[in-house]
Each structure stands twice: as C-alpha cells, then as structure tokens.
C-alpha cells in the first residue's frame, strides 16, 4: 500500500537549512537532508547525532519530527509506533515553541495525538454502502487480493461514480497488477475529479516511468508539485526524478531581506533583527506601508495576516532601491549583503515569476493561504518557474 494512502496531510518539505556555523555540522546536515529526501533510513541516525550536538536546533527537531511521523504512518499500530509518535510530537512542539514556522509543522501535529495514535481516515464516502465497498477493497488490497479489490472498487463506483478515493485506488490496484495503461486511465479520471490533489499526478508519473515515457512522467511530477507544493512528497519526488535524468534540481535563490511588522493600537510597527542592513529596513518599511494602505486586505476581524500582495510589494520595493534597471541611468546605488540574491530576484521578477518564487521559497502559514487562488489563475507561471528556477532548464 502506498505511503500517501496513510499520510494524508498536504504540505511539502521545502525548507532550506537554517544557517549553521560549523562547516562539518552543515555538511552532515546536508547529507542527512539528502538521505531523507530519498527515504533512506540512515537519515534518522544522522539527524539524531546532529541533535545531540546542537540540542536546541529547531530546524533539525522539525526535520526529525516530520521524518518520524512519516515513518509511523507506514508502520502497524503498536506500542513502539505510539512511542515514535509521542517523540515526534515532542520534537515538533519544541520546534514550534522555538519560533520555527512552516505549514508542514501544524499539518504534522494535526495528524498525531498526544497518546501516540495517528489520525487515520475513517470514511471515504457519505454513502454507507459505497464506503463499505471501499473499506473492503482496501483490506483486500493490503492482503494482496488485487482481483477482489478491483471488483469492490468497481462496486463502489457503480453506487458513486465520482468517488475520488475509489477512482484513484482502482488505478493503484491496476498499477499493483502491472496493468499500467489501465492504471493511467484511472489516475487521469481521478485528476479530473480533483485536479488540485497531488496524488493522481504523482501516481501517473510513477506509471509513466515504468512505461519508459520519461518526458510525460516529468510533466506529471510537475503537475503534482503545482497541485500541492506543501505536500511532503511532491518536490521531493520531482527532485529525485530530475537527478536521475541528470538535472541539478534545487532552489538556487540566496537569502533575501527579512523584517516583521506588528500591529497594535491601530498602528504598524517594524521589527528588525540585530545586524539588519539597509535592504532589511526597506523591506520592513515597505511591508508596513502596504498594510497601512490596504488595511481591509491585511486585517480581517481584527486579525492581521501577511498576504502575497504585501510580500511581493515589499520585495519589489527592495529591488527598486538596490537593483537599477538595465536601461536606467548610471546612478550609483547603495550596496547590501543581499546584492547577489537580489540580482537573481530581479531576473525572476523580469520573467513575471516573483509570486511563484515567493510561494516556493518564502512560504509561511499566512502566505500559503493565498496559494490556491494564485494556482487557479497562474498554473503556467508556476510550471515555468519550476522548470527554469528549480530544474534549471533553459
């Protein structure tokens, strides 16, 4: 049974490593991250060693906690799995208390309980009879009784023809039987039912790889990443497949300005880290100005949320201040520690892909809420960004 059947929350593992001072520590961390991307069991021991060395590293706690949750979903329920989940929750909660933020953190916590149990799907249909057929098919699939599972999924679809789970898993059963053309047909039907769910796209990619149709597989994996960029498998799968094809996949954007804003008593206050330079100040000032001018978009029911429009406006303000246009006059511009990264960002913005860059490299829980609306209108830009700035294609 595929891992995604029992790992339903939809976020992705796209964080860059936190700054690490020691070169050897950073190299070991990079190795652990690479092994984790390949689902190599050695990743866990490496992350544990790093945590012993730096027990307060929230990034390592998050990665190890996530890894343990993923592993727990693939194991049978017993006391050992419960202990693993309890440890994972502790690590994730400690990372959160330390101020670590990413959509995946809350998603992983939501799928686990304090007693060590996991949140499993209990129903696949509001129709009791269809649901019973699907549950029966799942049990038969797990037991390797694929012909019986096919019959039961078909029975569920006779009752509820547009049931996504039955459609997808009927394809998966054909995949397990090695009947790949039939699998692709049902994966396609599932993608039509739920185009913004990554699973049918990723499963299609797997089938296409087995059929030797690697260009089509790449398109399927790209579609999966666009459907759900914050799912733990989409960019990981795309990256691994790209590496196998000789592409050096990975986000190559350098660090960009940072700075937060805080709203209190009707005013907007900037918060800059110690050592902030001019670009950080411009970035935070632009965020504050945008919120002041667009309060109706930034504040709902008295609660402020950072939006894509605010972030894009702030980054463009930094570009305007520090990266002159090629055809502008030769006025000198101030220098910043972000010069190289800002030149890259200017090229991205020139290509009309700044918003896509934000979603893939600067996502946080607030910004991620704007992704569905952006995806609905900008799939071409998202695909172009992934091809040029993640896969490195010309």
C-alpha positions in Angstrom: 0.0 0.0 0.0 1.4 3.4 -0.9 2.5 5.7 1.8 0.2 8.6 0.7 -2.8 6.4 1.4 -1.9 6.7 5.1 -0.2 10.1 5.1 -3.0 12.4 4.0 -2.0 15.9 5.1 -1.0 18.1 2.3 2.2 20.1 2.8 5.7 19.9 1.4 9.1 19.7 2.9 10.8 22.6 1.1 12.7 24.4 3.8 16.3 25.4 3.3 18.6 24.5 6.1 18.9 27.1 8.8 22.3 28.9 8.9 24.8 26.6 10.6 28.1 28.0 11.8 30.3 24.9 11.8 31.2 23.6 8.3 31.3 20.0 9.4 27.9 20.3 11.0 26.5 21.9 7.9 27.9 19.2 5.7 26.5 16.5 7.9 23.1 18.2 7.9 23.1 18.4 4.1 23.9 14.7 3.9 21.0 14.0 6.3 18.6 16.1 4.3 19.6 14.4 1.1 19.1 10.9 2.6 15.7 12.0 4.0 14.7 13.1 0.5 15.5 9.6 -0.7 13.6 7.9 2.2 17.0 6.4 3.3 16.7 5.0 6.9 20.2 6.3 7.7 18.8 9.9 7.7 17.2 9.3 11.1 20.5 8.4 12.9 22.3 11.4 11.3 19.6 13.8 12.4 19.8 12.3 15.9 23.5 12.8 16.0 23.1 16.4 14.9 20.5 17.0 17.7 22.9 15.6 20.3 25.5 18.1 19.1 23.1 21.0 19.0 20.0 20.1 21.1 18.3 23.5 20.5 18.4 23.4 16.7 14.7 23.8 15.9 15.3 23.1 12.2 16.8 19.7 13.0 14.0 19.0 15.5 11.4 19.8 12.9 13.0 17.6 10.2 13.5 14.6 12.6 9.9 15.0 14.0 8.5 15.1 10.5 10.6 12.0 9.5 9.3 10.1 12.5 5.6 11.0 11.7 6.1 9.8 8.1 7.7 6.6 9.2 4.9 6.0 11.8 2.2 6.1 9.2 3.9 3.3 7.3 4.0 1.0 10.4 1.4 -1.1 12.1 -0.3 0.4 15.2 1.5 -0.9 18.3 3.3 0.4 21.4 6.5 1.0 19.5 4.7 3.1 16.9 3.0 5.1 19.7 6.3 5.8 21.3 7.7 7.1 18.0 4.7 9.4 17.5 5.0 10.8 21.1 8.6 11.6 20.4 7.8 13.1 17.1 5.2 15.4 18.6 7.6 16.5 21.3 10.2 17.4 18.7 7.6 19.3 16.6 6.2 21.1 19.5 9.6 22.2 20.7 10.4 23.5 17.3 7.2 25.4 17.2 7.8 26.9 20.7 11.2 28.0 19.5 9.5 30.1 16.8 10.0 27.7 13.9 7.3 28.3 11.3 6.2 26.3 8.2 2.8 25.0 7.1 4.0 21.4 7.4 4.6 21.8 11.1 1.0 22.3 12.0 0.0 19.7 9.5 2.2 17.1 11.1 0.9 17.9 14.6 -2.7 17.7 13.3 -2.1 14.1 12.2 -0.8 12.9 15.5 -2.2 12.8 19.1 -0.6 13.1 22.5 -1.3 9.4 23.3 0.8 8.4 20.3 -2.0 7.5 18.0 -2.4 8.8 14.4 -5.4 10.4 12.8 -6.5 7.9 10.2 -9.2 8.4 7.5 -12.3 6.7 8.7 -14.7 7.3 5.8 -14.3 7.5 2.1 -17.9 8.3 1.2 -21.1 9.7 2.7 -22.9 6.7 1.2 -22.7 3.9 3.7 -22.8 1.2 1.1 -20.1 2.8 -1.1 -18.0 3.4 1.9 -18.3 -0.3 2.9 -17.2 -1.5 -0.5 -14.1 0.8 -0.5 -13.1 -0.3 3.0 -13.4 -3.9 1.9 -11.3 -3.1 -1.2 -8.7 -1.5 1.0 -8.4 -4.6 3.2 -8.2 -6.8 0.1 -5.5 -4.6 -1.5 -3.5 -4.7 1.7 -3.7 -8.5 1.7 -2.6 -8.7 -1.9 -6.0 -9.8 -3.2 -5.9 -7.4 -6.1 -8.7 -9.0 -8.2 -11.1 -8.9 -5.3 -10.1 -5.3 -4.6 -10.8 -4.4 -8.3 -14.3 -5.8 -8.0 -15.1 -4.0 -4.8 -13.8 -0.6 -6.1 -15.9 -1.1 -9.2 -18.9 -1.9 -6.9 -18.4 1.3 -5.0 -18.2 3.3 -8.3 -21.4 1.9 -9.5 -23.1 3.5 -6.5 -21.0 6.7 -6.5 -19.4 7.1 -10.0 -17.4 10.2 -9.0 -15.9 8.9 -5.8 -12.3 10.1 -5.8 -10.8 7.5 -3.5 -12.3 4.6 -5.3 -11.3 6.0 -8.7 -7.7 6.7 -7.6 -7.2 3.4 -5.8 -8.8 1.4 -8.6 -5.9 2.8 -10.7 -3.5 1.9 -8.0 -4.7 -1.6 -8.0 -4.1 -1.9 -11.7 -0.7 -0.5 -11.0 0.0 -3.2 -8.5 -1.0 -5.8 -11.0 1.3 -4.3 -13.6 -1.5 -3.3 -15.9 -0.1 0.2 -16.4 -2.3 1.6 -19.3 -5.4 0.8 -17.2 -3.8 2.4 -14.2 -3.0 5.6 -16.1 -6.6 5.8 -17.3 -8.0 5.7 -13.8 -5.3 8.1 -12.5 -6.4 10.5 -15.2 -10.0 10.2 -14.2 -9.0 10.9 -10.6 -7.1 14.0 -11.6 -10.2 15.3 -13.4 -12.2 14.8 -10.3 -9.6 16.6 -8.1 -7.1 18.4 -10.2 -5.6 20.1 -7.1 -4.8 16.9 -5.3 -1.3 15.8 -6.0 -1.7 12.0 -5.7 -3.2 11.1 -9.1 -0.5 13.2 -10.9 2.4 11.6 -8.9 1.0 8.1 -9.4 0.7 8.8 -13.1 4.4 9.8 -13.1 5.3 6.5 -11.5 3.4 4.6 -14.1 4.9 6.6 -17.0 8.4 6.0 -15.6 7.7 2.2 -15.7 6.5 2.6 -19.3 9.6 4.4 -20.3 7.7 7.6 -21.1 10.0 9.8 -19.1 9.1 13.2 -20.6 5.5 12.6 -19.8 6.5 11.5 -16.3 8.3 14.8 -15.8 5.1 16.7 -16.7 3.1 14.6 -14.3 5.5 15.2 -11.4 5.5 18.9 -12.2 1.7 18.8 -12.1 1.8 17.1 -8.7 4.1 19.8 -7.3 1.9 22.6 -8.7 -1.2 20.9 -7.3 0.2 20.6 -3.8 3.6 22.2 -3.3 3.3 21.9 0.5 2.9 18.1 0.4 5.9 16.2 1.8 6.4 14.1 -1.4 5.8 16.4 -4.4 9.0 18.4 -4.7 11.0 15.5 -3.2 9.7 13.2 -5.9 10.3 15.8 -8.7 13.8 16.4 -7.4 14.8 12.8 -7.2 13.4 12.1 -10.7 15.3 15.2 -12.1 18.5 14.0 -10.5 18.1 10.6 -12.2 17.8 12.5 -15.5 21.0 14.4 -14.9 19.4 17.7 -13.8 20.7 19.5 -10.7 17.3 20.2 -9.2 17.0 22.6 -6.3 16.1 26.2 -5.5 19.2 28.3 -6.0 17.9 31.6 -4.6 20.1 33.2 -2.0 18.9 34.8 1.2 16.6 37.8 0.9 15.8 40.6 3.2 13.8 39.9 6.3 11.9 42.0 8.8 8.5 41.7 10.5 5.7 44.1 11.3 3.5 44.3 14.3 0.0 45.9 14.6 -1.0 47.4 17.9 -3.4 50.2 18.8 -4.2 50.8 15.2 -0.6 51.4 14.3 2.1 49.4 12.4 5.5 48.8 14.0 8.5 47.4 12.2 10.6 44.7 13.9 14.2 44.3 12.6 16.7 41.7 13.7 20.0 42.8 15.2 22.5 43.5 12.4 19.8 44.3 9.9 21.1 46.3 6.9 19.5 48.9 4.6 17.7 46.3 2.5 16.1 44.8 5.6 14.9 48.2 6.5 13.5 48.9 3.1 11.7 45.5 3.1 10.1 46.0 6.5 9.2 49.7 5.7 7.5 48.6 2.5 5.5 45.9 4.3 4.4 48.4 6.9 3.4 50.9 4.2 1.4 48.3 2.3 -0.5 47.3 5.3 -1.2 51.0 6.1 -2.6 51.5 2.6 -4.5 48.2 2.4 -5.9 47.5 5.8 -9.1 45.9 4.5 -7.0 43.3 2.7 -4.5 42.8 5.6 -6.8 42.7 8.6 -9.9 40.5 9.0 -12.0 40.5 12.2 -9.2 42.4 13.9 -6.5 39.8 12.9 -3.6 40.7 10.7 -2.4 38.2 8.1 0.6 38.6 5.7 -0.6 38.3 2.1 1.1 37.6 -1.2 0.4 41.1 -2.4 2.2 42.6 0.7 5.2 40.3 0.3 5.5 41.0 -3.4 5.2 44.7 -2.9 7.9 44.7 -0.3 10.4 42.7 -2.4 9.8 44.9 -5.4 10.5 47.9 -3.2 13.8 46.4 -2.3 14.6 45.7 -6.0 13.7 49.3 -6.9 16.1 50.6 -4.2 19.1 48.3 -4.8 18.9 46.8 -8.4 18.6 49.5 -11.1 17.0 48.6 -14.3 19.5 47.8 -17.1 18.3 50.7 -19.2 18.2 53.2 -16.4 20.8 55.9 -15.9 24.1 55.1 -14.2 23.3 56.5 -10.8 25.1 54.7 -8.0 23.0 52.5 -5.8 23.7 51.5 -2.2 25.2 48.1 -1.6 23.7 45.4 0.6 24.7 42.0 1.8 21.9 40.7 -0.5 23.3 42.0 -3.7 23.8 38.7 -5.5 20.5 37.3 -4.4 18.7 40.5 -5.4 20.2 40.3 -8.9 18.8 36.8 -9.2 15.4 38.0 -7.9 15.4 40.9 -10.4 15.7 38.3 -13.2 12.9 36.2 -11.7 10.7 39.3 -11.4 11.5 40.3 -15.0 10.3 36.9 -16.1 7.0 37.5 -14.3 7.7 34.8 -11.7 8.2 36.7 -8.5 5.0 35.5 -6.9 5.8 31.9 -7.8 9.2 32.4 -6.3 7.6 33.6 -3.1 5.3 30.5 -2.8 8.1 28.0 -3.4 10.9 29.6 -1.3 9.4 32.0 1.2 6.2 30.2 2.2 4.8 30.6 5.7 1.4 29.7 7.1 0.0 33.1 6.2 1.3 33.2 2.6 0.3 29.6 1.9 -3.3 30.6 2.3 -3.1 32.7 -0.9 -1.7 29.8 -2.9 -5.0 28.2 -4.1 -6.2 31.4 -5.7 -2.9 32.1 -7.3 -2.7 28.5 -8.6 -6.1 28.7 -10.2 -5.1 31.6 -12.4 -1.3 31.0 -12.8 -0.5 27.4 -13.5 1.6 28.4 -16.5 3.8 30.7 -14.4 4.2 28.0 -11.7 5.2 25.4 -14.2 7.6 27.8 -15.9 9.2 28.8 -12.6 9.7 25.1 -11.6 11.2 24.3 -15.0 13.7 27.3 -15.1 14.4 28.0 -11.4 14.1 24.6 -9.8 15.0 22.1 -12.6 17.5 24.5 -14.2 16.2 24.1 -17.7 16.9 26.8 -20.2 
